[in-house]
Amino acid sequence: MTPNEDATRLLRDLPSVDRVLSLLDDGPAAAQAVREVLDGLRDEIRSGGLTGAAPDHQAVATRVRALLARRAGAHYPRVVNGTGVLLHTGLGRAPLPTAARVALDAVADGYCVLEVDPASNERKHRESRLTEDLCALTGAEAGTVVNNNAAALLLLLRTLAEGREVIVSRGELIEIGGGFRLPDLMAMSGARLVEVGTTNRTYARDYEAAITPDTALLLAVHTSNYRVVGFHHAPGRDELVDVARRHGIPFAEDIGSGLLAPVETGVLAHEPAARAALEAGVDLICFSGDKLLGGPQAGLLVGKADLVARCRRDPMFRALRPDRLTLVALAATLRLHREAPDGVPVLSALSAAPRARLEQARALAAQLAGAFPGSSFDAVLNDGRVGSGSTPGREVPSAAVEIVWPGLDAELLAEHLRLGTPSVFGRVWKARYRVDVLGLRPGDGERLQAALAALPSGPPSSGASS
């Protein structure tokens, strides 16, 4: 039989839509899914990818059920973050505090006070209900919120420097995730970039020499996703504040990851903090809400009251403002920073001692070994990271459970767990599969156990949760 004749036979042998539907619950979704599966099989036959015998109506119904099950699941399913990257951009960055979740639950299906003053019944800025906490935490005169840090920087540049010059060190012309580059953002704002210094060495005198009557702003940018070591020099913040003051030019800084107050020791010791920048005399700073601040995605802009007010008056501000749910979650997170910062999951995770993480890994390994006696679970030391452009080049001492599962090598085990329900994202290191405890949340041990119990092959379990 020729290939064309074989394809014709296979196409003819495919079951009808009605034959498959006889095995399924009736309804338009099921009928549409059957047609899609059959169309896919026809394409596979015509391309030569399917030979031998055509799937019968039972096999096609199985594929349809799998398709419908995938569609019935959550569009953004919860996952277990065992990657060792605490602020994993691909997994949503900072987990929200319980207080933020409670606040969201209280307003998500109803209304909330947003742009109105209950006392006067007059319109009010939508972020006004959180700015008191924001200013108290950072020492700023005023603050506002937009939808992410790139938006905050764009608004700052457009408001203060559209059509004029902005001086930036050549070593700080960063590219962030997705290929977005600072020079492109500046061009979009209408500001004109003036580069000074070199990639590895820039001095305050380079900024001063570049100032002209058309200079609108000095800008410093935290190189959050890389670190220069060796023959390197960058001017101190106080030096740039002095240059800006003497020339009557605003000095702005993008501190990136959103650390509010300086930390003296540990992995965050070298991370720029909002309060320290403003106390040093920086006029305006911007930073992210969903990184070290531990809240929802947002861009926070704080500093001198007159500069913040100018940014709020810019027509672009309305296009960049966040929605009520973001503001509700952000307000709850900021209040927690003032009253009980240990309740912010990101800060809590980073403040834990390495010994505590190792004990957590040992307890999880013992739990899983009891449930799956035919597999191997070992607690090992591991190097984690903060992630999302925070503390570049610095590792977080952590621990992980190393899993050996009969019948599945590390890469295949990782794939099955990523695609499973619940979904688990771990790390393959030297052909070994690891689940790091740095980013684990309450209940994730049980979720991991359920994911392992659902693997297509492997040892029998005893008492695995479902």
Residue pairs with C-beta under 8 A, 6 or more apart in sequence:
1 9
3 48
6 51
7 45
7 46
7 48
9 54
10 45
10 50
10 51
10 53
10 54
11 42
11 45
11 46
11 54
13 53
13 54
14 38
14 41
14 42
14 54
14 55
14 60
15 38
15 55
15 56
15 57
15 60
17 31
17 34
17 35
17 38
19 57
20 34
20 37
20 38
20 57
20 60
20 61
20 64
21 30
21 31
21 34
22 57
23 57
23 58
23 61
24 30
24 34
24 61
24 64
24 65
29 68
29 71
30 64
30 68
33 64
33 67
33 68
33 71
34 60
34 64
36 67
37 60
37 63
37 64
37 67
38 60
41 50
41 54
41 55
41 60
44 50
45 54
55 63
73 421
77 421
77 422
77 423
78 422
78 423
78 447
79 91
79 422
79 423
79 424
79 425
80 422
80 423
80 424
80 425
80 435
80 440
80 444
80 447
80 448
80 451
81 88
81 91
81 425
81 439
81 440
81 441
81 444
82 400
82 424
82 425
82 426
82 427
82 434
82 435
82 436
82 437
82 439
82 440
82 444
82 448
83 91
83 425
83 426
83 427
83 436
83 439
84 382
84 383
84 384
84 385
84 396
84 398
84 400
84 427
84 434
84 436
84 438
84 439
85 384
85 385
85 386
85 387
85 438
85 439
86 346
86 349
86 350
86 384
86 385
86 386
86 387
86 396
86 438
86 439
87 93
87 94
87 290
87 291
87 292
87 346
87 386
87 387
87 388
87 390
88 387
88 388
88 425
88 439
89 177
89 387
89 388
91 425
93 290
93 291
93 297
93 387
93 388
94 290
94 291
94 292
94 293
94 294
94 295
94 345
94 346
95 294
95 345
95 346
95 441
96 104
96 294
96 295
96 296
96 329
96 333
96 345
97 294
97 295
97 332
97 333
97 336
97 343
97 344
97 345
98 343
99 332
99 333
99 335
99 336
99 343
100 295
100 296
100 328
100 329
100 330
100 332
100 333
100 336
101 329
102 332
103 328
103 329
103 331
103 332
104 325
104 328
104 329
107 324
107 325
107 328
108 325
112 324
112 328
113 129
114 126
114 324
114 327
115 123
115 124
115 125
115 126
116 122
116 123
116 124
117 123
117 124
125 131
125 144
125 312
126 321
126 324
126 327
127 143
127 144
127 145
127 321
127 327
129 327
129 331
130 145
130 327
130 330
130 331
130 334
131 142
131 143
131 144
133 331
133 334
133 335
133 337
133 338
134 140
134 143
134 300
134 302
134 334
135 141
135 142
135 143
135 302
136 338
137 260
137 261
137 274
137 275
137 334
137 337
137 338
138 260
138 274
138 275
138 278
138 285
138 302
139 274
139 275
139 278
139 279
140 274
140 278
140 302
140 303
140 308
141 303
141 304
141 305
141 308
142 302
142 303
142 304
142 305
142 308
142 309
143 300
143 301
143 302
143 303
143 308
144 300
144 301
144 302
144 308
144 311
144 312
144 317
145 289
145 298
145 299
145 300
145 301
145 321
145 322
145 326
145 327
145 330
146 152
146 155
146 298
146 299
146 301
146 317
146 320
146 321
146 322
147 297
147 298
147 299
147 320
147 321
147 322
147 326
148 288
148 289
148 297
148 298
148 299
149 254
149 256
149 258
149 286
149 287
149 288
149 289
149 299
149 300
150 176
150 180
150 185
150 299
151 299
151 320
152 286
152 287
152 299
152 300
152 301
152 320
153 185
153 254
153 286
153 299
154 185
154 188
154 189
154 316
154 320
155 301
155 311
155 314
155 316
155 317
155 320
156 252
156 284
156 286
156 301
156 311
157 166
157 185
157 186
157 189
157 190
157 191
157 217
157 219
158 189
158 190
158 191
158 314
158 316
159 307
159 310
159 311
159 313
159 314
159 316
160 216
160 217
160 250
160 252
160 284
160 307
160 310
160 311
161 189
161 190
161 191
161 192
161 216
161 217
162 189
162 190
162 191
163 190
163 191
163 192
164 191
164 192
164 214
164 215
164 216
164 217
165 191
165 192
165 193
165 194
165 212
165 214
165 215
165 216
165 217
166 186
166 191
166 192
166 193
166 194
166 215
166 216
166 217
166 218
166 219
167 194
167 196
167 207
167 210
167 211
167 215
167 217
167 218
167 219
168 182
168 186
168 193
168 194
168 195
168 196
168 219
168 220
168 221
169 195
169 196
169 197
169 202
169 206
169 207
169 220
169 221
169 234
169 235
170 195
170 196
170 197
170 198
170 199
170 202
171 197
171 198
171 199
171 200
171 201
171 202
171 223
171 228
171 234
172 182
172 220
172 221
172 222
172 223
173 181
173 182
173 183
173 193
173 195
173 221
174 181
174 182
174 221
174 223
174 224
174 225
174 226
175 181
175 182
176 182
176 224
176 225
176 389
177 225
177 389
182 221
183 193
186 192
186 193
187 193
191 216
191 217
192 214
194 210
194 215
196 202
196 206
196 207
196 209
196 210
197 203
197 206
199 228
200 228
200 230
200 231
200 232
200 233
201 231
201 232
201 233
202 233
202 234
202 235
203 233
203 235
204 235
204 236
204 239
204 240
204 242
204 243
207 218
207 235
207 240
207 243
208 243
208 247
211 243
211 247
211 249
215 247
215 249
216 249
216 250
217 249
217 250
217 251
217 252
218 240
218 243
218 244
218 249
218 250
218 251
218 252
219 251
219 252
219 253
219 254
220 237
220 240
220 251
220 252
220 253
220 254
220 282
221 253
221 254
221 256
222 253
222 254
222 255
222 256
222 257
222 272
223 392
224 256
224 257
224 389
224 390
224 392
225 389
225 392
226 392
226 393
227 392
227 393
227 394
229 393
237 253
237 277
237 280
237 281
237 282
238 280
238 281
240 251
241 251
241 280
241 281
241 282
243 251
244 250
244 251
244 283
245 281
250 283
250 284
250 304
250 307
251 281
251 282
251 283
252 282
252 283
252 284
252 285
252 286
252 303
253 272
253 277
253 282
253 284
253 285
253 286
254 285
254 286
254 287
255 272
255 273
255 274
255 277
255 285
255 286
255 287
256 272
256 287
256 288
256 291
256 389
256 390
257 271
257 287
257 288
257 291
257 292
257 386
257 388
257 389
257 390
257 391
258 274
258 287
258 288
258 289
258 290
258 291
258 292
258 293
258 300
259 268
259 271
259 272
259 273
259 274
259 287
259 292
259 293
260 273
260 274
260 275
260 292
260 293
260 337
261 273
261 274
261 275
261 276
262 273
262 275
262 276
263 269
263 271
263 273
266 350
266 351
267 350
267 386
267 391
267 394
267 395
267 396
268 292
268 350
268 386
268 391
270 391
270 394
271 292
271 390
271 391
274 285
274 287
274 302
277 285
278 285
278 302
278 303
282 303
283 303
283 304
283 307
284 301
284 302
284 303
284 304
284 307
284 308
284 311
285 301
285 302
285 303
286 299
286 300
286 301
286 302
287 293
287 299
287 300
288 297
288 298
288 299
288 300
288 388
289 295
289 296
289 297
289 298
289 299
289 300
289 326
289 330
289 333
290 296
290 297
290 298
290 388
291 346
291 388
291 389
291 390
292 346
292 347
292 386
292 390
293 300
293 333
293 337
293 346
294 333
294 344
294 345
294 346
294 347
295 329
295 330
295 333
295 334
296 325
296 326
296 329
296 330
296 333
297 326
298 322
298 326
298 330
299 320
301 308
301 311
302 308
311 317
322 330
333 344
336 343
336 344
337 344
341 347
342 348
342 351
345 441
349 438
349 439
350 386
350 396
354 397
354 398
354 399
357 397
357 398
357 399
357 437
357 438
358 379
358 381
358 399
360 399
360 437
360 440
361 379
361 380
361 399
361 400
361 401
361 437
362 379
362 399
364 377
364 379
364 401
364 435
364 437
364 440
364 445
364 448
365 377
365 378
365 379
365 401
366 377
367 445
367 449
368 375
368 377
368 401
368 403
368 448
368 449
368 452
369 375
369 376
369 377
370 462
370 463
371 449
371 452
371 453
371 461
371 462
371 463
371 464
372 452
372 453
372 458
372 459
372 461
372 462
372 464
373 459
373 462
374 406
374 458
374 459
374 460
375 403
375 404
375 405
375 406
375 452
375 458
375 459
376 402
376 403
376 404
377 401
377 402
377 403
378 401
378 402
379 399
379 400
379 401
379 402
380 399
380 400
380 401
380 402
380 434
381 397
381 398
381 399
381 400
382 398
382 399
382 400
382 427
382 429
382 434
382 436
383 395
383 396
383 397
383 398
384 395
384 396
384 397
384 398
384 436
384 438
384 439
385 391
385 394
385 395
385 396
386 394
386 396
396 438
398 436
398 437
398 438
399 436
399 437
400 427
400 434
400 435
400 436
400 437
401 434
401 435
401 437
402 432
402 433
402 434
403 413
403 426
403 433
403 434
403 435
403 452
404 432
404 433
405 413
405 433
405 452
405 455
405 458
405 459
406 457
406 458
406 459
407 457
407 458
408 416
408 455
408 457
408 458
409 431
410 428
410 431
410 432
410 433
411 428
413 433
413 455
414 426
414 427
414 428
414 433
416 455
416 456
417 423
417 424
417 425
417 426
417 451
417 452
417 455
418 424
418 425
420 451
420 454
420 455
421 451
421 454
422 447
422 450
422 451
423 451
424 435
424 447
424 448
424 451
426 433
426 434
426 435
426 436
427 433
427 434
427 435
427 436
428 434
435 448
446 465
449 464
449 465
450 464
450 465
450 466
452 458
452 461
452 464
453 461
453 464
453 465
453 466
